[in-house]
Amino acid sequence: MRLIALLFSLLVYASTFAQTESEVEYVPESRFENKNQTYEDDIHSMSLTRMGNTSTLPYIRLRGNERLTLRFDDFSNRQDDINYRIVHCESNWETSNIPFRYYARGIEEGFLLNYQYSRTLNQSFVTYSLEIPNDDIQLTQSGNYVIYIYRNGKINKPILSHRFYVTEDQVEIEMDIHRAFDPMYRDKKQELDFSISHEKYPIINPDQSLKVVLLQNQRWDNAITDLKPLFIEGSKLTYNYDGENTFWAGNEYRYFDIRNTNIRSENVDGFVKRIDTTHIFLDKAEPKKSHNAMDGPNNLYGGYQIGSSMGFDNTFTDTDYAQVYFYINAEYENPNGKYYAFGGFTNFEHNEKYRYTYNEEKKRYELQVYLKQGLYNWHHHFVRNGNHVGELKQMEGNYAITNNQYTLLVYHRPFGQDFDRLIKVAVYTFPNPSSENND
């Protein structure tokens, strides 16, 4: 009996060991998240841009001549191979269930071969860049995509990921952006009424096969994703709601300019030069009581522009880093949620790296971020406990005359197809119609 019990115990142990081995082999150490994110502290200034513009979504047309440019700085000084892989996603950013050969031509795992060493005084780094598409990979389907960057072929240990979009021009959009129709919100919200015309592109059962997404300034946390056409007249679909298609308008973005770290620029309270780095202290923020106008060149709709006004030659390798200190004056800590800095430099995500901590002694929220020289836009978001949507009313306020950029994404899944096509991307600004960019 003892021998049988011993054999049974050995079998259980062997089974458990084999299962553990399997889990170690197949479960990623850093689980993939199909969003804009860095996974290593050494990775900084990640951007994926269309024509170098961080103010709009990174998207290109299918079978067009456009290119997206990915850039990031690596502080590690490691002599690694840097690989990349591009993954197709559904409209909700879940990974599509289609093989690589169906959405791309070329090699599935590429190498980043374009890099430059910094020539900065304080912070040393290597700047990597990659164009999409390129000679090694061409995308053959429209839709949402995520690029993963990782070291030495270890796809299970990504160092960063970033979203982008490939679109078709299959439909036409008519957009009307205005103050909210509801008198209660007329001074605080903006309403988007639109129609989709598809005369040359058949859409069967649009209620089920079509999905539209409305974004405000590249924000996915408050995206509107569940609208259905109110009216269907032949090949025209009308989305003219009274409340479901409204956004809180917010206020103009706060901004600071650290392209020259030797002067005290607007919204900078002061700076201190040290041997190892420059420390820049922003003005202590208070809740805005009214709408604040912004000069056109400073309005990046939450984005940022890397650069220097100190006479350097190369924008990306000669621009240095500085410790930037953010403050919010507050008599007490709000127990109902947390404050985050939010903008392009946070990858338009509520990341713990950019969460304010409360200093009871000094009666203020504080945040320290290591940033590259440039011009930056940002908002203060308040995220309630148990929620994920950033609120603006606590610090920024909501004013219907605020400049905002809106993006309409139109997805279609034809009958029998097993992934979402992106058949239109249209970008608009409000309230200045002359800057409308309907691509």
N, C-alpha and C positions, 0 to 999 in steps of 0.2 A: 504493500500500500504506500509506504514511504517513497519507494522508487517511482511509482506512478505519479505521486504528488510532485516529486522533484522534476520529472519529465514535463509535466503540465506547466510548472512554473517557468522552466526553460523555454517552452514554446511561447508562453505569454510574453516573456522578456524579449525573445527574438522578434516576435510580431511587433511589439512596441518599438524596438530599435529600428526595424525596417521602416515602420511608419514615420518615425522621426527623421530617418535619413531621407525619405521621400519628401517630407515637408521642407527640410533644409534645402533640398535640391530644387524644388519647384516653386516655393513661395518666395516672392521677391522680398529682399531686405528693405527696400524703400518702395512701398506700393505706389503704383502709377496713379496719378491724379491728372485727368485731362484738363488742366487749367494752367494759367501763367504762374509759375512757381520756381524758386531756386531751392535746391536740396542740400547745398553745401554753403557754409559760411564764407568760403573763399570766392564765391561767384557774385559779381556786382555788375550794376548798370546793364542788365539784360534788356534788350529791346528787339522787336521784330517789326519792321516798318515798311510802309509802302512809299517809295520815293523819299525815304528819310523822314517821313512825317509821323510823329507820335500822336498827333491830334486826331487821327482817324483809325478805324479798324484796319488791320493788315489783311487786305484781300487783293486778289488778282483775278482776271478773267480766264476762263478755261480756253486753252489754245490761243492765248494772246501773247504779246511780246513783253508783258510787264514782269517785273521781278520784285520779290521781297528780300529784305536784307536783315539777317539775324546778326546781332553783335552782343558780346559780353566780355567782361574783364575777369581774368583768373589771377587771384593773388597767390596761389599755392606755390608757384615756381617749380611745379613737378614736370618731369620729362615724360609725359604720357601721350599715347595716341588718344585723340578726341574723336569719338564716333557720333553719328546721328542716325536717327530712324524716324520716318514720318508715318503717322497712323491716321487712318480715316475714321471719322466719328459721325454719329447720328446728330440730329438737330438738338437733342438734349445733352450732347457731349458724352454719351456712352460710346464705347468703342464699337465700330461697325463689325458685323459678322461676315466680312468679305476678305478674301486673301489679297496680299500686296499686288500680285500680278493683275488684279482686276481694276485697281485704281491708279496704278503707276507703271511706268516703264523704266528699266534701269536696274540699279543695284539696291537691295533692301537696306543694307548697312553701309553708310558712307563714312568718309573721313573729312574732318575740318583741316584743310591744308593751308588756309590763308590766316596768318597770324603775324602780329608785330609786337615787339617789346617796347615797353613804355620808356619815355625819356624824361620822367618827372623827378622833382626834387625830393618829395616825401614818400610817396607810395609807389612801389614797383609792382608791375602787373604785366600780363600778356593779354592783348586784345585779339579775340578771335572774331572772324566774320564769315558768313556763308550766304550765298544767294540761292533763292528758291524760285523757280526750278533752276537746274544747272545741267551740265553735261552728263552727270551721273544719274540723275533722276528727273523724270518728267511726269507730271500728274495728268491722268486721263479721265478723271471723273470730278464733277463738282461736289461741293459739300464742305463740312467742317473738318479741319485737320489739326493735329497736334504734332509738333516736332519734339523729340526727346534727344538730349545731348548726354553722353556718358563717356567714361574713361575706359580705354583698353578692352573694348568689346564687352564690357560688363553691363548689359542692358538692364539688369535687375538693380543697378545702382546709378540711377540718373543723377546728373548734377543740375539739370534744369529742364523745364518743359514750357512750351509756349503755343498758344492757339493761333490759327490763321484760317483763312477762308478762300475757297476757289468758287467763283460764281459763273453762271451762264446768264446771258441777256435774253431770256425767253418771253418775258412779260413786260408790260408798261405800267408805270405807277403814276397816279395823280394824288398829290399830297396837299392837305390844307392844315397848317398848324396855327392855332389861335388860343386865346384865353379860354379857360374852361367855360362851358355853357351854363353849368350850375352856378347861380348867383352866389352861393355860399363859398365857392372856391374860385370865383372869377379872378380874384387878385393874387391867388396863391398857386394855381395850377395851370398847366398848359395841355391842350387837347390836340390829338392827332387824328384827323379824319382822312381816310384815303380810299382809293379804289384800285383794283388790279384788273387790267385788260389783257386778255390772252387770245386774241383773234387768230394768231398763227401758231398757237401752241395748245393742243387739246388737254383739258383738265376734266376728267370724269369724277363726279362725286366730290367736289371741292371741300365739302364739310369734313370729309374723312381723309382725303389724300393730300390736302394742302395745310401747311402750318406757317403762320406768320409770327415773327418776333420783332418787337419794338425795343430798341436800346436807347438810353439817354447817356451821352458822353461815354460810351464804351462800358457802361456799368451792366453787369449781368445780375447783380444782387437784386435790383428792382425791375428787371426786364418784364415786359408784358408778353405772355406766351400763349394765351388760351382764347384768342379772339376767333370767332367764326364770322363768315360774311352775313350781314343782315339782309342784304338783297342780292339776288342773282338774276341779272337781265342779260340773257344770251351769253356773250363772252366777257361780260363785265361783272366783277364782284365788288360790292360796296361795303365798307366797314365804317359806318357813321354812328358811333355810339355817343352817349351823353356822359358817361362816367368811367366805364371800363378801360377807355383808351386815354386816360389822363395821367400825367406825371406831376408830382410836386416840383415846382419850378426851381427851387433853390435860390442861390445868389451867385454873383460873379465869383470866379475862383480867386482865392488868395494866391499871391505869388511872391517869390523872392528871386533875386538875381545874384548869383555868386560866380559869374564869369570872370570877375576881377576880385580876388581875395585880399587885395591891398586897400580897398576902399569900403566905406560903409554905405551900401546901396539901400534903396527903398525897402522898407519892411525888415531891415536888419538893424538890431539894436546895438551891436558891437561885435568885435572880433579880437582874438588873441593869437599872436604868432608864436608857435613853439618850434623847437628844433625838429621834432618829428612830424608835426602836422599843424594845420590852422584850425582854430575853434571859432565857429560862427554862431552867434546868439541871435535868434529871431525875436522880433517884437512879441511881447506877451499878448496873447490873443484874448479878446473879449467877445461876447455874443454881439453879432451885428444887429443894429436896431433899424436899419433901412437898407434899401437897395444901393449897392456900391458899383459905380461905373468902373470899367476897366479899359485901359488903352488897348487898341486893336493888336499891336505887336506882342503884347504880353498875354493875350488870350489864346491859350493852347487847348482849351476845352479839357483841362485836366492833365494834359501831356507835359512833356519837358523837352528841352533842347540842350544837348551836351555841347559845350563850347567854351572858349576863353576870349577875353578881350585884352589879353596881356601880351599879344604879339607872337604867339606860338605858331608853328608851321602846320602841325597835324592836329586836327580837332580831337581825335580819339586817343592818340598815344602821348600827346603833350599836355593834356588837361589833367590836373592833379585832383586829389580827393581832400575833403575837409570834414571835420566833425560838425554837424549842424544840430543845434539844440532848439526844440520846439516847446512852447509853453502855452497853457490855458489857465488863466486866472480863475479860481473857484474857491469859495469859502468852505466848501465841504465836498467830499466825494459822493457822487451820485450812486446809490446802491442798486439802481434799477438796470444798469448796463455799463458799457465801457466806451471810451473814446478811442478812435483810430485816426491817424493821418491817412488820407485816401487820395490817390491820383495815379498818374502814369508811373511814378517812381515806386509805388507800392504794387505795380502790376494790376491796378484796379481791383485789388482784393483786400479783404479785411484780414490781414496777416498779423500774427502775434508779434512779429518783428517790429511792426509799426503801431503797436498799441501803447497809449499813454499810461503811465503809472502816476498815482496821486502822492504828492509830498505833503503830508499833514503839517509839518513845521512851517513850510513856506506857502501853504494854502494855494497850491497850484498843481496842475497836471504837467508831467514832463515826458519828453521823448528825445532820445539821442539817435541820430542816423548818420552813417558814413556815406557821403554823397560826392559824386564827381562834379567838377565845375560846370555850371550851366544855368539856364533859366527854368524855374520850376513852378507849376501850378499845383494847388492842392486844396482840399476841403477837410474840415473836421467832421467826421461821421460819428454819430452816437448809435451804438448797436445794443438794443435791449436784450436782457437776459433771455435765452431761449429762442432768439430770433437771429436772422442773418442779414436783414435789410438795414442799410445805413440811413439814419434820419438826419436831416439837415436843419430842422427848425431850432434845435437847441443852441447851435453856434452860428449858423449861416442865415437862417430865416428862409422864407419862401416868397418870391416876388415874381409875378407873371411876366414882367418885362425883362427878365433875366435872359442873357444869351445862352442858348443850349444847342448842342448838336444831336440830331436824332438819326438813327440808322434803322432802316426797315430791311429785314431778312425774310425772303420768301422761299420756303422749302416745299418740295413736292416728292411724293412717293407714288409713282404710277402703279397701277394694278399689276401684280406679279413681280415687282422689283423689291429687292431685299435691303435697300438702303435709301437714305434721304438725299435727294439732289438739292442743291442750292441754285435756284433758277433766277434769283435777282438780289442784288444789294443796291440800295438807294440811300444816299446820305443827304440830309437837309440841315440847315441851321435856322434858328428862330431867335429874335424877330427880324433879322436882316435878310430879306429875300434875295438880295444881290449876291450873297455868298452861298446860295444854294448850289449843291453839287450832286446832281442826280445821275449817278453812274449806272 
